[in-house]
């Protein structure tokens, strides 16, 4: 059986590598064509190629499950066409033994997927975001027309809202606006700074204009009485240091897609969101999806098994590969549908992340069991029909 596993592994790895190379190359080609209109003085053609290279792990992360499914179907269909699977079955190897061999073959891919998911893709995404901020002055996600928004609790129990116009990388920002509110949600001060930097739990603001609002301003305005003293005080400072729970990593987490973050960064960012009473459902679902991602590869190889083992008189390899592509696209659509339905229907995060995998696994195992006991089922149906005729 060891020789069989090695032979199957070589065939599946080779076919999956070819499929992944084709899919990733196709996606990168279209992304390159789309990015050509951005080439100019700040973004050169060499910079565009550099950004596309940083996107390579993300494309591989997205396409690895589908590439494995199509590659496994292609390899197994080729073996079936050459009657090699028939020889294995005739030698006493059952379909379930072959499926267990396929699971064992997938274990190195699962470990590689975990490394890709937790180390390579987050590092490439962070570097890509930093590079886009430096070259384009913006990044793809997390930014509104008014900039980036953050909310946190200050040291006095109030609320601090931070608006950042631009991030320039390495924790450096520009166009910073601070809204500081007291425990009663009343605006206490309003500050603007030309630039700032997050370092060691502190936001260092430079060229600051600060407007302080008197604590009695609300009652003074409500009474409509003329005040003998001003209720606001304006001052300017060359520098101001503000204690903050934000870090350069959390700034980057704000602009990254949650699915591209590592589990450790997601846990840290979810903790920050919950401490500041911010919405964290999308990040929690992404955390469960990250945990389930390596398991997806086992589901893909399980789906590929009944398709590859199926004996067809016509169509051969092409029909099976087409079925694999349809199932891969269907699984991707089901995954996205579960994500959107889970967000709208307030499903438990684990159910949103695991439902597509469990559904696909159940269907694949059912198909394998039906193929394994096909003759028994046929005899059972024939026996029932004979009994019905006699009755």
C-alpha positions as CSV (number, residue, x, y, z in Angstrom):
1,X,0.0,0.0,0.0
2,X,3.0,2.3,0.6
3,X,4.0,2.0,-3.1
4,X,0.4,2.7,-4.1
5,X,0.3,5.9,-1.9
6,X,3.6,7.1,-3.4
7,X,2.3,6.5,-6.9
8,X,-1.0,8.3,-6.3
9,X,0.8,11.1,-4.5
10,X,3.1,11.7,-7.5
11,X,0.2,11.7,-9.9
12,X,-2.0,14.0,-7.8
13,X,0.8,16.4,-6.9
14,X,1.9,16.7,-10.5
15,X,-1.6,17.3,-11.9
16,X,-2.5,19.8,-9.1
17,X,0.7,21.8,-9.6
18,X,-0.1,22.1,-13.3
19,X,-3.7,23.2,-12.6
20,X,-2.6,25.7,-9.9
21,X,0.1,27.1,-12.2
22,X,-2.6,27.7,-14.9
23,X,-5.2,29.2,-12.6
24,X,-2.7,31.5,-10.7
25,X,-1.2,32.6,-14.0
26,X,-4.6,33.4,-15.4
27,X,-5.6,35.4,-12.3
28,X,-2.3,37.3,-12.2
29,X,-2.6,38.1,-15.9
30,X,-6.0,39.7,-15.5
31,X,-4.9,41.6,-12.4
32,X,-1.8,42.9,-14.3
33,X,-4.0,44.1,-17.2
34,X,-6.3,45.8,-14.7
35,X,-3.3,47.5,-13.0
36,X,-1.7,48.9,-16.2
37,X,-4.0,52.0,-16.1
38,X,-2.5,52.9,-12.7
39,X,1.1,53.1,-14.1
40,X,2.4,56.6,-14.0
41,X,5.0,58.8,-12.3
42,X,4.6,57.3,-8.8
43,X,3.8,53.7,-9.9
44,X,6.3,52.4,-12.4
45,X,5.9,49.2,-14.4
46,X,8.6,47.5,-12.2
47,X,6.6,48.6,-9.1
48,X,3.4,47.0,-10.6
49,X,5.2,43.7,-11.2
50,X,6.5,43.9,-7.6
51,X,2.9,44.4,-6.2
52,X,1.7,41.5,-8.4
53,X,4.4,39.3,-7.0
54,X,3.2,40.2,-3.4
55,X,-0.3,39.2,-4.5
56,X,0.9,35.7,-5.5
57,X,0.5,34.0,-2.1
58,X,-3.1,35.4,-1.9
59,X,-4.0,34.0,-5.2
60,X,-2.5,30.7,-4.2
61,X,-4.4,30.8,-0.9
62,X,-7.7,31.3,-2.7
63,X,-7.1,28.8,-5.5
64,X,-5.4,25.9,-3.7
65,X,-8.6,24.0,-2.7
66,X,-10.1,24.3,-6.2
67,X,-6.7,23.4,-7.8
68,X,-6.4,20.3,-5.6
69,X,-9.9,19.2,-6.5
70,X,-9.4,19.6,-10.3
71,X,-5.9,18.2,-10.1
72,X,-7.0,15.1,-8.1
73,X,-10.0,14.5,-10.5
74,X,-7.6,14.8,-13.5
75,X,-5.1,12.4,-12.0
76,X,-7.6,9.8,-10.8
77,X,-9.5,10.0,-14.1
78,X,-6.3,9.3,-15.9
79,X,-5.6,6.3,-13.7
80,X,-9.2,5.0,-14.3
81,X,-8.8,5.5,-18.1
82,X,-5.6,3.4,-18.0
83,X,-7.4,0.8,-15.9
84,X,-4.9,1.2,-13.1
85,X,-7.6,1.8,-10.6
86,X,-9.4,-1.4,-11.8
87,X,-6.2,-3.3,-11.2
88,X,-6.0,-1.9,-7.7
89,X,-9.6,-2.8,-7.0
90,X,-9.1,-6.3,-8.4
91,X,-6.1,-6.8,-6.1
92,X,-8.3,-6.4,-3.1
93,X,-8.0,-2.7,-2.4
94,X,-11.4,-1.3,-1.5
95,X,-12.7,2.1,-2.3
96,X,-12.5,3.2,1.3
97,X,-8.9,2.1,1.5
98,X,-8.1,4.2,-1.5
99,X,-9.9,7.1,0.1
100,X,-7.8,6.7,3.3
101,X,-4.7,6.7,1.1
102,X,-5.9,9.9,-0.5
103,X,-6.4,11.5,2.9
104,X,-2.8,10.4,3.9
105,X,-1.5,12.0,0.6
106,X,-3.3,15.3,1.5
107,X,-1.7,15.6,5.0
108,X,1.5,17.3,3.6
109,X,-0.7,19.7,1.6
110,X,-2.7,20.5,4.8
111,X,0.6,21.3,6.6
112,X,1.7,23.5,3.6
113,X,-1.7,25.2,3.5
114,X,-1.4,26.0,7.2
115,X,2.0,27.5,6.7
116,X,0.7,29.5,3.7
117,X,-2.3,30.6,5.6
118,X,-0.5,31.6,8.8
119,X,2.9,32.9,7.7
120,X,3.3,33.5,4.0
121,X,0.0,35.1,3.0
122,X,-0.3,37.5,6.0
123,X,3.3,38.6,5.6
124,X,2.8,39.2,1.9
125,X,-0.5,41.0,2.5
126,X,1.1,43.3,5.1
127,X,4.1,44.1,2.8
128,X,1.6,44.6,-0.1
129,X,-0.5,47.0,1.9
130,X,2.6,48.9,3.1
131,X,3.9,49.1,-0.5
132,X,0.5,50.3,-1.8
133,X,0.3,53.0,0.9
134,X,3.8,54.2,-0.1
135,X,3.3,54.0,-3.8
136,X,-0.4,54.9,-4.2
137,X,-1.2,56.6,-0.9
138,X,-4.0,54.2,-0.3
139,X,-4.8,50.5,0.0
140,X,-7.6,48.4,-1.3
141,X,-9.7,47.7,1.8
142,X,-11.0,49.3,5.0
143,X,-11.0,52.9,3.8
144,X,-14.1,55.1,3.6
145,X,-14.3,58.3,1.5
146,X,-13.6,60.2,4.8
147,X,-10.6,58.0,5.7
148,X,-9.9,55.4,8.3
149,X,-11.9,55.4,11.5
150,X,-11.0,53.9,14.9
151,X,-12.7,54.0,18.3
152,X,-11.2,53.2,21.7
153,X,-11.7,53.9,25.4
154,X,-9.3,56.5,26.9
155,X,-7.7,56.5,30.3
156,X,-10.5,58.6,31.9
157,X,-13.2,56.2,30.9
158,X,-14.4,58.3,28.0
159,X,-14.4,57.6,24.3
160,X,-11.8,58.6,21.7
161,X,-12.6,58.5,18.0
162,X,-9.7,58.8,15.6
163,X,-10.0,59.7,12.0
164,X,-6.9,59.2,9.7
165,X,-6.9,60.5,6.2
166,X,-3.9,58.5,5.0
167,X,-1.6,55.8,6.3
168,X,2.0,55.9,5.0
169,X,3.2,52.6,6.5
170,X,5.3,51.6,9.5
171,X,2.7,53.2,11.9
172,X,3.0,56.6,10.3
173,X,-0.1,58.5,9.4
174,X,-1.2,61.9,8.1
175,X,-4.3,64.1,8.4
176,X,-5.3,63.0,11.9
177,X,-8.5,64.1,13.6
178,X,-9.3,63.3,17.3
179,X,-12.7,63.5,18.8
180,X,-12.5,63.0,22.6
181,X,-15.8,62.5,24.5
182,X,-16.4,62.1,28.3
183,X,-18.4,59.3,30.0
184,X,-21.6,61.0,29.1
185,X,-20.8,61.0,25.4
186,X,-20.3,64.8,25.4
187,X,-17.6,66.2,23.2
188,X,-14.7,67.3,25.4
189,X,-12.0,68.3,22.8
190,X,-11.4,68.3,19.1
191,X,-7.9,68.1,17.7
192,X,-6.3,68.1,14.3
193,X,-2.7,67.2,13.4
194,X,-0.9,67.3,10.1
195,X,0.9,64.0,10.8
196,X,1.4,61.4,13.5
197,X,3.1,58.1,14.4
198,X,2.0,55.1,16.5
199,X,4.9,53.8,18.7
200,X,5.1,52.0,22.0
201,X,1.4,52.4,23.0
202,X,1.5,56.2,22.2
203,X,0.2,58.3,19.3
204,X,2.7,61.0,18.7
205,X,1.0,64.0,16.9
206,X,2.9,66.8,15.2
207,X,1.7,70.3,14.3
208,X,-1.4,70.0,16.4
209,X,-4.4,72.4,16.6
210,X,-6.5,71.6,19.7
211,X,-9.9,72.9,20.6
212,X,-10.9,72.4,24.3
213,X,-14.6,72.7,25.2
214,X,-15.7,73.7,28.7
215,X,-17.5,71.1,30.7
216,X,-20.4,73.6,31.4
217,X,-20.8,74.4,27.7
218,X,-24.0,72.2,27.3
219,X,-25.8,73.9,30.2
220,X,-24.5,77.3,29.1
221,X,-25.9,76.8,25.6
222,X,-29.2,75.4,27.0
223,X,-29.7,78.5,29.2
224,X,-29.2,80.8,26.3
225,X,-27.3,83.2,28.6
226,X,-24.3,85.3,27.6
227,X,-21.2,83.8,29.2
228,X,-18.5,86.1,30.7
229,X,-15.8,83.5,29.9
230,X,-15.4,81.7,26.6
231,X,-16.6,78.1,26.5
232,X,-13.9,77.0,24.1
233,X,-10.1,77.4,24.1
234,X,-8.0,77.0,21.0
235,X,-4.3,76.2,21.2
236,X,-1.6,74.9,19.0
237,X,1.3,72.6,19.8
238,X,4.3,71.4,17.9
239,X,3.8,67.9,19.4
240,X,1.3,66.0,21.5
241,X,1.5,62.5,22.9
242,X,-1.7,60.5,23.3
243,X,-1.9,57.1,25.1
244,X,-3.6,54.6,22.8
245,X,-4.3,50.9,22.5
246,X,-3.7,51.1,18.7
247,X,-0.5,49.7,17.3
248,X,1.0,49.6,13.8
249,X,-0.2,46.0,13.5
250,X,-3.7,46.9,14.4
251,X,-3.6,49.7,11.8
252,X,-2.6,47.2,9.2
253,X,-5.3,44.8,10.4
254,X,-7.9,47.6,9.8
255,X,-7.0,47.7,6.1
256,X,-6.5,43.9,5.5
257,X,-9.2,41.5,4.6
258,X,-9.9,39.4,7.7
259,X,-9.4,36.2,5.7
260,X,-5.8,37.2,4.9
261,X,-4.8,37.8,8.6
262,X,-3.1,35.2,10.7
263,X,-5.0,33.5,13.5
264,X,-2.9,35.3,16.2
265,X,-3.5,38.7,14.5
266,X,-7.2,38.0,14.2
267,X,-7.5,37.1,17.9
268,X,-5.6,40.3,18.9
269,X,-7.8,42.4,16.6
270,X,-11.1,40.8,17.9
271,X,-10.0,41.5,21.4
272,X,-9.4,45.1,20.5
273,X,-12.8,45.4,18.9
274,X,-14.7,43.8,21.8
275,X,-12.9,45.9,24.4
276,X,-14.1,49.0,22.5
277,X,-17.6,47.7,21.9
278,X,-17.1,47.5,18.1
279,X,-18.7,45.0,15.7
280,X,-16.5,41.9,15.4
281,X,-18.8,39.3,13.8
282,X,-17.0,39.4,10.5
283,X,-13.6,38.9,12.2
284,X,-14.9,36.0,14.3
285,X,-16.3,34.3,11.2
286,X,-13.0,34.8,9.5
287,X,-11.2,33.2,12.5
288,X,-13.4,30.1,12.2
289,X,-12.8,30.0,8.4
290,X,-9.1,30.2,8.9
291,X,-9.3,27.3,11.3
292,X,-11.4,25.3,8.8
293,X,-9.2,26.2,5.8
294,X,-6.8,23.2,6.0
295,X,-9.7,20.9,6.6
296,X,-11.1,22.2,3.3
297,X,-8.3,20.3,1.4
298,X,-9.5,17.0,2.9
299,X,-13.0,17.8,1.8
300,X,-11.8,18.6,-1.8
301,X,-9.9,15.3,-2.1
302,X,-12.9,13.4,-0.7
303,X,-15.2,15.1,-3.3
304,X,-12.6,14.2,-6.1
305,X,-12.6,10.5,-5.1
306,X,-16.0,9.4,-6.3
307,X,-15.7,11.4,-9.5
308,X,-12.3,9.9,-10.3
309,X,-13.3,6.3,-9.3
310,X,-16.4,6.5,-11.4
311,X,-16.3,4.3,-14.5
312,X,-17.7,6.0,-17.7
313,X,-18.1,4.5,-21.1
314,X,-18.1,7.9,-22.8
315,X,-16.6,11.3,-22.0
316,X,-13.7,9.9,-20.1
317,X,-11.3,12.3,-18.6
318,X,-12.9,15.4,-20.0
319,X,-16.3,14.7,-18.5
320,X,-14.8,14.1,-15.1
321,X,-12.7,17.3,-15.2
322,X,-15.7,19.3,-16.2
323,X,-17.6,17.8,-13.3
324,X,-14.7,18.7,-11.0
325,X,-14.7,22.3,-12.2
326,X,-18.5,22.5,-11.7
327,X,-18.2,21.1,-8.2
328,X,-15.3,23.4,-7.3
329,X,-17.2,26.5,-8.5
330,X,-20.3,25.3,-6.7
331,X,-18.4,24.8,-3.5
332,X,-16.9,28.3,-3.8
333,X,-20.4,29.7,-4.3
334,X,-21.8,27.7,-1.4
335,X,-19.0,29.0,0.8
336,X,-19.8,32.6,-0.1
337,X,-23.5,32.0,0.3
338,X,-23.0,30.6,3.8
339,X,-20.8,33.6,4.7
340,X,-23.5,36.1,3.6
341,X,-26.4,34.1,5.0
342,X,-24.6,33.7,8.3
343,X,-23.9,37.4,8.5
344,X,-27.6,38.3,7.7
345,X,-29.2,35.5,9.7
346,X,-26.9,35.9,12.7
347,X,-25.8,32.2,12.6
348,X,-23.1,31.0,15.0
349,X,-19.7,31.7,13.5
350,X,-18.6,28.0,13.6
351,X,-21.7,27.0,11.7
352,X,-21.1,29.7,9.0
353,X,-17.5,28.5,8.6
354,X,-18.0,24.7,8.8
355,X,-21.4,24.2,7.0
356,X,-20.0,24.1,3.4
357,X,-17.2,21.7,4.4
358,X,-19.5,19.4,6.3
359,X,-22.1,19.5,3.6
360,X,-19.6,18.7,0.9
361,X,-18.0,15.9,3.0
362,X,-21.3,14.3,3.7
363,X,-22.2,14.2,0.0
364,X,-18.8,12.9,-1.0
365,X,-18.9,10.1,1.6
366,X,-22.5,9.2,0.6
367,X,-21.4,8.9,-3.0
368,X,-18.4,6.8,-2.0
369,X,-20.6,4.4,0.0
370,X,-23.1,4.1,-2.8
371,X,-20.3,3.3,-5.3
372,X,-18.7,0.8,-2.8
373,X,-22.0,-1.1,-2.3
374,X,-23.3,-0.6,-5.8
375,X,-23.7,-4.3,-6.5
376,X,-25.4,-4.9,-3.2
377,X,-27.9,-2.1,-3.8
378,X,-28.6,-3.4,-7.3
379,X,-29.3,-6.9,-6.0
380,X,-31.5,-5.4,-3.2
381,X,-33.5,-3.4,-5.8
382,X,-33.9,-6.4,-8.1
383,X,-35.0,-8.6,-5.2
384,X,-37.7,-6.0,-4.2
385,X,-39.0,-5.8,-7.7
386,X,-39.2,-9.6,-7.9
387,X,-41.2,-9.7,-4.7
388,X,-43.5,-7.0,-6.0
389,X,-44.2,-9.0,-9.2
390,X,-45.0,-12.1,-7.2
391,X,-47.3,-10.2,-4.9
